């Protein structure tokens, strides 16, 4: 069930109505049933996997809380890690791993045959696996007490607003909220719906419009020139942001309607002045997960410089693997790791260059240069993220670096995008509207600013955006990009 589907439009109001009708002490039961139904609407059999992870980590958590002996605690942690990561490996990485082994052995003259596992990758498995693992690790580290209510723990693992694509919630934040009683709060509910609508706007009006262009170009890179490929690459940067941040907004807004607060997952990432800042603003729930459960346990920056560089690189390398079983994702993750290492290595050189060019912190020109440079680096890495293969990515880069700057040729490239003028103008205008909202959002939540406007001004904005949404949106129930990462 997609957030941008008729199925969800019918499902959500029913759940919401029942939620506020029944007694608060039974609401967790309704949400658990709704969450399981939501997940089973994709493939009913895969609910078994969620139940398996739930039972394993619930049981391990109970025993970890009681167990004081170090060896036994380590064994319990290994049981949780191996069970959850084992399932993730089997469904997501088995074929890729065996293919890589076969290719490597073939270089040395050895043949390696294996059976291909032809199964559908369970939706959301990467997200709920990380969420439940963080719970077990937090108990192991003494940061979290075990949840003894099995039903509420099952709800923590499967809570439908953020089940299939995050935000990846921490047990310390979400679990305690299931014990609270929320009254019907008109302001909170309307704010939740506003956030859901804004997420749908980004998904349906911007991301799905841009997808028409990006998919056509990236699925046939040999047929397009450098400028067309460059435009498609820039459009993909906005497509993936609107697609994924749109989903996060809907998820956060949906949870807010019920009274729950999920963590913010995006904070205007393309306004970042460096790569480090970008990762503090992009997919925050995942980047902080890798920071807390991979980077810091490896030693973080409290080590030698060489080990620090290794910790950064391996963290982003694993992040690339998490996103998908393909060499393109490994290169994407590795690039971001190298970006951060280079920023550290050449920090003094950068300071000298900035001083020579007069680019001092705080100046508008300096900010523009920093933001533009960061966007360029991020967008370059997106080429590998979106390309269907490494060869396609290299072809795109080679053609972009040989762009014909003849004005006539550039205009002709626009016509190669394969969409009509209306679609292109709508996409560009929608991006402009989004960026205007982002500018207002920088000094505080845009919704709060809307609430302070007079009634007639709010009505003009709401009705205008609704009409724009209804007439110019793409209502084809396209999957979210992050569904491919499960």
C-alpha positions in Angstrom: 0.0 0.0 0.0 1.5 3.3 -1.1 0.9 6.6 0.6 0.0 8.0 -2.8 -2.6 5.3 -3.5 -6.4 5.2 -3.3 -6.0 2.2 -1.0 -4.3 4.4 1.6 -6.8 7.2 1.1 -9.5 4.8 2.2 -7.4 3.0 4.9 -6.1 6.0 6.8 -9.3 7.8 7.7 -10.8 4.5 9.0 -7.9 3.8 11.2 -7.9 7.4 12.5 -11.6 7.4 13.3 -11.3 4.1 15.2 -8.2 5.3 17.0 -10.1 8.2 18.6 -13.3 6.3 19.2 -11.8 3.3 21.2 -10.4 3.6 24.7 -6.7 4.7 24.8 -5.5 1.5 26.5 -6.6 -0.5 23.4 -5.2 1.8 20.8 -2.0 -0.1 20.5 -4.0 -3.2 19.4 -5.7 -1.2 16.6 -2.4 0.3 15.4 -0.7 -3.1 15.5 -3.5 -4.7 13.4 -3.4 -1.7 11.0 0.3 -2.0 10.7 0.3 -5.7 9.9 -2.6 -5.1 7.4 -0.6 -2.2 5.8 2.5 -4.4 5.4 0.6 -7.5 4.2 -1.1 -5.5 1.5 2.2 -5.9 -0.4 2.9 -9.6 0.2 1.1 -11.4 3.1 3.7 -14.1 3.5 6.5 -11.7 4.4 4.7 -10.8 7.7 6.4 -13.9 8.9 9.8 -12.2 8.6 8.7 -9.2 10.8 7.2 -11.6 13.3 10.5 -13.6 13.4 12.6 -10.4 14.0 10.1 -9.2 16.6 10.2 -12.5 18.6 14.0 -12.8 18.4 14.7 -9.3 19.6 11.9 -9.2 22.2 13.3 -12.4 23.7 16.9 -11.4 23.5 16.0 -8.0 25.0 14.4 -9.7 28.0 17.3 -12.0 28.6 19.9 -9.2 28.1 18.3 -7.1 30.8 18.6 -9.9 33.3 21.9 -11.3 32.3 25.0 -9.9 33.9 27.7 -12.3 32.7 29.7 -10.8 29.8 30.1 -14.0 27.7 26.4 -14.8 27.9 25.5 -11.2 27.0 27.8 -11.3 24.0 26.2 -14.6 22.9 22.7 -13.0 23.1 23.8 -10.0 21.1 25.3 -12.3 18.4 22.0 -14.2 18.3 20.2 -10.9 17.5 22.8 -9.7 15.0 23.1 -13.0 13.2 19.4 -13.6 13.0 18.5 -10.2 11.7 21.5 -9.6 9.4 21.3 -13.2 8.2 17.8 -12.6 6.9 18.9 -9.3 5.3 21.8 -11.0 3.7 19.7 -13.9 2.4 17.1 -11.8 0.7 19.1 -8.8 -0.3 22.8 -9.8 -0.8 22.9 -13.5 -1.5 22.9 -13.3 -5.3 25.2 -10.3 -5.4 27.7 -11.9 -3.0 27.8 -15.1 -5.0 28.1 -13.2 -8.3 31.0 -11.2 -6.9 32.8 -14.4 -5.7 32.2 -16.1 -9.0 33.6 -13.1 -11.0 36.7 -12.9 -8.7 37.5 -16.6 -8.9 37.1 -16.6 -12.7 39.9 -14.1 -12.9 42.2 -16.8 -11.4 40.8 -19.5 -13.6 38.4 -21.1 -11.2 34.7 -21.6 -11.9 32.2 -21.2 -9.1 28.6 -22.2 -9.7 25.7 -21.3 -7.4 21.9 -21.4 -7.3 20.3 -18.0 -7.9 17.7 -17.2 -5.3 14.6 -16.0 -7.1 12.6 -14.3 -4.4 10.9 -10.9 -4.1 12.9 -8.6 -1.7 10.6 -7.9 1.3 9.5 -4.3 1.5 11.1 -2.4 4.3 13.4 -5.1 5.5 16.5 -2.9 5.6 14.6 -0.3 7.6 12.9 -2.4 10.3 16.0 -4.6 10.6 18.1 -1.5 11.6 15.3 -0.3 13.9 15.1 -3.5 15.9 18.8 -4.0 16.0 19.3 -0.5 17.5 16.9 -1.7 20.3 18.9 -4.8 21.1 22.3 -2.9 21.0 20.9 -0.1 23.2 19.9 -2.7 25.8 23.3 -4.4 25.5 25.0 -1.0 26.1 22.7 -0.2 29.0 21.0 2.8 27.2 17.6 1.2 27.1 15.5 -1.1 29.4 13.8 -4.1 27.8 10.2 -3.7 26.7 8.2 -6.4 28.5 4.9 -5.7 26.7 5.2 -7.9 23.6 2.4 -6.2 21.7 3.9 -2.7 22.1 7.3 -4.0 21.1 5.7 -5.6 18.0 4.1 -2.2 17.2 7.5 -0.5 17.6 8.9 -2.9 14.9 6.0 -2.5 12.6 4.5 1.0 13.1 3.0 1.5 9.7 3.7 5.3 9.1 7.5 4.6 9.1 7.6 0.9 8.5 8.8 0.6 4.9 11.1 3.6 4.5 11.7 5.3 7.8 12.5 7.4 9.6 14.5 4.7 11.4 13.3 5.4 14.9 15.1 4.7 18.2 13.4 2.7 20.8 14.2 5.4 23.4 12.1 7.8 21.5 9.2 5.8 20.1 8.5 3.0 22.6 7.7 5.4 25.6 5.1 7.2 23.4 3.1 4.0 23.1 2.4 4.3 26.9 0.9 7.8 26.6 -2.7 8.7 26.2 -3.4 11.2 23.4 -6.6 13.2 23.3 -8.1 14.6 20.1 -6.1 17.8 19.4 -7.4 19.8 16.5 -4.2 21.8 16.0 -1.9 18.8 16.1 -4.1 16.8 13.7 -4.4 19.7 11.2 -0.6 20.2 11.4 -0.2 16.5 10.7 -2.5 16.7 7.7 -0.7 19.8 6.4 2.7 17.9 6.6 1.1 14.9 4.9 -0.2 17.1 2.1 3.2 18.8 1.7 4.9 15.4 1.4 2.3 14.3 -1.2 2.9 17.6 -3.1 6.7 16.9 -3.3 6.1 13.3 -4.3 3.2 13.6 -6.8 3.9 17.0 -8.3 7.7 17.2 -8.3 9.3 13.8 -7.9 6.9 11.9 -10.2 7.1 14.6 -12.9 10.9 14.5 -12.8 10.9 10.7 -12.9 9.4 10.9 -16.4 12.5 12.7 -17.6 15.1 11.0 -15.5 13.9 7.4 -16.2 13.8 8.0 -19.9 17.3 9.4 -20.1 19.0 7.1 -17.5 17.5 4.0 -19.0 19.0 4.7 -22.4 22.1 6.7 -21.8 23.7 5.9 -25.1 21.0 7.9 -26.9 21.6 11.2 -25.3 24.3 13.9 -25.4 26.2 15.4 -22.5 23.9 18.4 -21.8 20.8 16.2 -21.7 22.5 13.8 -19.3 23.6 16.7 -17.1 20.0 18.0 -16.9 18.7 14.6 -16.1 21.4 14.2 -13.4 20.4 17.6 -11.8 16.7 16.7 -12.0 17.5 13.4 -10.3 19.0 15.2 -7.4 15.6 17.0 -6.9 13.6 13.8 -7.7 15.3 11.7 -5.0 15.0 14.5 -2.5 11.3 15.1 -3.2 10.6 11.4 -3.4 12.2 10.4 -0.1 11.7 13.6 1.9 8.1 13.6 0.7 7.6 10.1 2.1 9.2 11.1 5.4 6.9 14.1 5.6 3.9 11.9 5.1 5.1 9.4 7.6 5.9 12.1 10.2 2.5 13.9 9.5 0.6 10.6 9.7 2.2 9.8 13.1 1.5 13.3 14.3 -2.2 12.8 13.7 -2.2 9.9 16.1 -0.1 12.0 18.6 3.3 10.5 18.0 6.5 12.5 17.3 8.9 10.9 14.8 12.4 12.3 14.2 12.9 14.8 11.4 14.6 13.0 8.5 15.6 15.9 6.2 16.7 19.5 6.9 17.1 21.3 3.5 20.2 19.2 2.6 21.0 21.0 -0.6 21.7 24.2 1.3 24.7 22.5 3.0 28.1 24.2 2.8 30.1 21.0 3.0 29.7 17.2 2.8 29.8 16.8 6.6 26.9 19.2 6.9 25.0 17.5 4.1 25.0 14.2 6.1 23.7 16.0 9.1 20.7 17.1 6.9 20.1 14.2 4.6 18.3 11.0 5.8 19.2 12.0 9.3 17.7 8.9 10.9 20.1 6.7 8.9 23.2 8.8 9.1 22.9 9.1 12.9 22.3 5.3 13.0 25.5 4.7 11.2 27.3 7.2 13.4 26.1 5.6 16.6 26.2 1.9 15.7 29.1 1.7 13.2 31.4 4.9 13.2 31.6 5.4 17.0 32.1 1.7 17.9 34.9 1.6 15.3 36.6 4.4 17.3 35.2 7.5 15.5 37.8 10.3 15.5 39.3 9.4 18.8 42.1 7.4 17.1 45.1 7.9 14.9 44.5 9.9 11.7 44.9 6.8 9.5 42.4 4.8 11.6 40.1 7.9 11.6 40.1 7.9 7.8 39.5 4.2 7.8 36.5 4.6 10.1 35.0 7.2 7.9 35.5 5.3 4.7 34.2 1.9 6.0 31.1 3.6 7.5 30.1 5.1 4.2 31.2 2.0 2.3 28.7 0.0 4.5 26.1 2.7 3.9 26.6 2.1 0.2 26.0 -1.6 0.7 22.9 -0.9 2.8 21.4 1.0 -0.1 21.6 -1.8 -2.6 23.4 -4.9 -3.8 25.1 -3.3 -6.7 28.6 -2.0 -7.4 27.1 1.4 -8.2 25.9 1.8 -4.6 29.3 0.8 -3.3 31.0 3.4 -5.4 28.4 6.0 -4.3 29.1 5.3 -0.6 32.9 5.2 -1.2 32.8 8.6 -2.9 31.2 10.2 0.1 33.7 8.5 2.4 36.5 9.9 0.2 34.9 13.4 0.2 35.0 13.5 3.9 38.6 12.2 4.1 39.8 14.7 1.5 38.0 17.6 3.4 40.1 16.6 6.5 43.4 16.1 4.6 43.2 19.3 2.6 41.6 21.5 5.4 44.6 23.8 5.6 45.0 24.0 1.8 41.3 25.0 1.6 41.8 27.7 4.2 44.7 29.2 2.2 42.7 29.1 -1.0 39.7 30.7 0.6 41.9 33.4 2.1 43.6 34.1 -1.3 40.2 34.4 -3.1 38.7 36.5 -0.3 36.1 33.8 0.6 35.7 34.5 4.3 33.0 32.8 6.3 29.8 34.7 6.6 30.0 36.4 3.2 27.1 35.7 0.8 29.5 34.9 -2.0 31.3 32.5 0.2 28.1 30.7 1.1 27.1 30.5 -2.6 30.5 29.0 -3.5 30.3 26.5 -0.7 26.8 25.4 -1.3 27.4 25.1 -5.1 30.5 23.1 -4.6 28.8 20.7 -2.2 25.8 20.3 -4.5 28.2 19.5 -7.4 30.0 16.8 -5.3 26.7 15.3 -4.1 25.2 15.4 -7.6 28.3 13.8 -9.1 27.9 10.9 -6.7 24.2 10.6 -7.6 25.2 9.6 -11.1 26.5 6.2 -9.7 23.5 6.0 -7.4 21.0 6.3 -10.2 22.8 4.6 -13.1 21.8 1.1 -14.0 25.4 0.0 -14.1 29.0 1.2 -13.6 29.4 1.3 -17.4 26.4 3.6 -17.7 27.7 5.9 -15.0 31.1 6.1 -16.7 29.4 6.9 -20.1 27.3 9.7 -18.4 30.4 11.2 -16.9 32.4 11.0 -20.1 29.7 12.7 -22.1 29.0 15.4 -19.5 32.7 16.3 -19.5 32.4 16.8 -23.3 29.4 19.0 -23.5 28.9 21.0 -26.7 28.5 24.6 -25.5 27.0 25.8 -28.8 23.7 27.6 -27.9 21.8 25.8 -30.7 23.0 22.4 -29.5 22.0 23.2 -25.9 18.5 24.2 -27.0 18.2 21.0 -29.0 19.2 19.0 -25.9 16.2 20.3 -24.1 14.0 18.8 -26.8 15.8 15.4 -26.3 14.4 15.2 -22.7 11.4 13.4 -24.2 8.7 15.4 -22.4 6.3 18.1 -23.5 6.8 21.7 -22.6 4.0 21.7 -20.0 5.6 18.8 -18.0 9.0 20.5 -18.1 7.6 23.9 -17.0 5.5 22.3 -14.3 8.5 20.5 -12.9 10.6 23.7 -12.9 7.8 25.8 -11.4 7.2 23.2 -8.7 10.9 23.1 -7.7 10.7 26.9 -7.5 7.7 26.8 -5.1 9.5 24.2 -3.0 12.6 26.3 -2.7 10.5 29.4 -1.7 9.1 27.3 1.1 12.6 26.2 2.0 13.8 29.8 2.3 10.9 30.5 4.8 11.6 27.2 6.6 15.2 28.2 7.4 14.1 30.6 10.1 11.6 28.2 11.7 9.0 25.6 10.7 6.9 26.8 7.7 3.7 25.3 9.2 4.1 27.5 12.3 4.4 30.6 10.0 1.3 29.5 8.1 -0.7 29.2 11.4 0.2 32.8 12.3 -1.2 34.1 9.0 -4.8 35.5 8.8 -7.5 33.1 7.8 -8.0 34.5 4.3 -4.3 34.3 3.5 -4.1 30.7 4.7 -7.1 29.8 2.6 -5.6 31.4 -0.5 -2.4 29.4 0.0 -4.2 26.1 0.7 -6.7 26.3 -2.1 -4.0 27.4 -4.6 -1.7 24.5 -3.7 -4.6 22.1 -3.7 -5.7 23.1 -7.2 -2.1 23.0 -8.4 -1.8 19.6 -6.9 -5.0 18.2 -8.4 -4.5 19.6 -11.9 -0.7 19.2 -12.3 0.1 16.1 -10.2 1.1 12.7 -11.6 -1.3 10.2 -10.1 0.1 6.9 -11.4 1.0 5.4 -7.9 4.7 5.3 -8.7 6.8 3.5 -6.1 9.1 5.5 -3.9 12.7 5.4 -5.0 13.8 4.1 -1.6 11.5 1.0 -2.0 14.4 -0.5 -4.1 16.5 -0.4 -0.9 13.8 -2.1 1.1 
